[in-house]
Amino acid sequence: MEKEETLLFSILSKNDKFLGSVEVHGLTGECPELGIWIIETEQKKGYVYKALNEVLNYVITKYGKDSFFYEADIRNIASTNLLRKFEKEYEIIEHGFEKSTTDSGKVLELQGYILKAKKC
């Protein structure tokens, strides 16, 4: 973080309760990677879209980036549907699929996407 290669933003409720986070990794590269996590009880309430939208706007303005990598398990419909909310401002391009197993033994089926900002 000191090198400004990674940003970590907390998602907080109006009462300052921690709800989740948005991360941006690889800011020195051409296509930084996005990471999103939200407490299960706070999912499907619009927090992630609002937070991610703000973070994307910030990174575009401060760092001049226009492309981002986003990866989601294909079985996580909410994560995939989140991308549809960005279709007006970003071209969404499928980019790679892989199966992997976490250290805890969980099998993931990850679909990668590139979000490329559309020019106004």
Secondary structure as UniProt FT lines:
FT   TURN            2..3
FT   STRAND          6..12
FT   TURN            14..15
FT   STRAND          18..25
FT   TURN            27..28
FT   STRAND          33..38
FT   HELIX           40..42
FT   TURN            43..44
FT   HELIX           47..63
FT   STRAND          67..73
FT   TURN            74..75
FT   HELIX           77..84
FT   TURN            85..89
FT   STRAND          90..101
FT   TURN            103..104
FT   STRAND          107..117
//
